[in-house]
């Protein structure tokens, strides 16, 4: 994939439809291929947002240089055509794409 030794980001594949029709074989294949299953609507939104906030706080504590000055550490900052909370050039987004 050309991403060895660096962080590569891409849109996550949504497997919600496979879950709705209970296509277990296809879900297993996606999990094997991608290493995750994205199942929208499976968890309460508040729980997902709390987990995201906790992850961003931990990241800000361990890697504060990845955040822009004054940036909210529990929600991140949305930039035009970007949803990554990381600064451009930090290795955590799809910079230059």
Protein Blocks (a to p, Z undefined) as FASTA:
>chain_A
ZZgoiacddddddfklmmmnopaklmmmmmmmnopacdehkacfklmmmmmmmmmmmmmm
mmmmlpcehiafklopadehiabfbdehklpacehZZ
